[in-house]
Amino acid sequence: MSTLAIDTYRLHKRLRDAGFDDLQAAAQVEVVTEALREREEQTGAVTRQDFKELEYKIELLRADSKRDLAETKAELVRWIIGAGFLQTVLIAGLLLKLVGK
């Protein structure tokens, strides 16, 4: 049985350079090495098609990460605007109450 040699450090570094954080990069390196190891166990070899499939999966993960980040950002903006509005209403109410005395 042949052993697949993969430079996980270089892969992790390339993912970090592409914009992934440490946890995302580590998870993807783990997924890639696991998938390659499983494929090698099944067929005894890793093909170019395997790498193309992995690249496709990585692109899907990247798109999902970007979508999730955009959704989180939008939700955070909504909360900040809501909190700012509530704070403005409370301050205005307190000022009106003080002026009314």
N, C-alpha and C positions, 0 to 999 in steps of 0.2 A: 504494500500500500504506500502510495506517495504521500508526502506531507506538503501541505500548502503553506508557503511562507508569505506572510503579509506584514507589511510595516505598519503596525497599528498606530505608532506614534506619529508617523508622517500623515496617515489618514486623519487622525484626530487634529493635527495641526492644520491641515488643509480645510477641514470643516470649520475650525475656529476662525481661520482667515476668511472663510466665506460668510461669516456672520453668525454662526451657531454659538450658543454659550457652552460652557464646559459640560453640563449635564446632557444637553442635546447631542453634542459631538460624541461623548462617551457612549451614549445609548445607541447612536447610529453605528459606531465602530463595533460595538457588541453585536448588533443585528447583522451587520455585514459579515463579520468573521463567523458568526454562528451559521448564517445561511450558506456561506462558502464551505464551511466544514461539513454541513449536512449534505450539500450537493456533492462534495467530494466523496463522502461515505456512500452515497447512492450510486454514483456513476464512476467514481475513481478518478475523475478529472473535472476541471473547471474550464468552461468554454467562454469565448468572447460574448456569446449570447447571455451567459450568466451575468457578466459584468454589465451588459446593456440593461438587463432587467433590474439589477441593483441600482444603476444610475437612475432609471425611471422611478424606482421606489423612493430613492433619496429625493428626487425632484418633487414627488407627491408629498413626502414628509415636509419638505421645505415650504411648499405651497400651503399645506395645512397649518404649519407654524405661523406663517405670515398672516393667514386668515384669522387664526386664534388671537394673535397679537393685535390685529386691527379691531376685532370685536372687543377685546379687553380694554383697549385704548378708548373706544367709543363709550363703553360703559363707564369708565372712569371719568370721562369728560361729563357725562350726564350727571353723575353723582356730585362732582365738584360744582357744576352749575346749579344743581338743586340745593346743595348746602349753602352756596353763596346767596341764592334767592331767599332761602329760609332765614339766613342770618340778617339780610337786609330788612326783611319784614319784621323780624323780632326787634331790631334796633329802632326801626321807624315806629313800631308800636310802643316801645318804651319811651321814646322821645315824645310822642303824642300824649302819653299818660302823664309824663312829667310836666309838659306844658299845660295840660288841662287842669292841674292842681291849682 
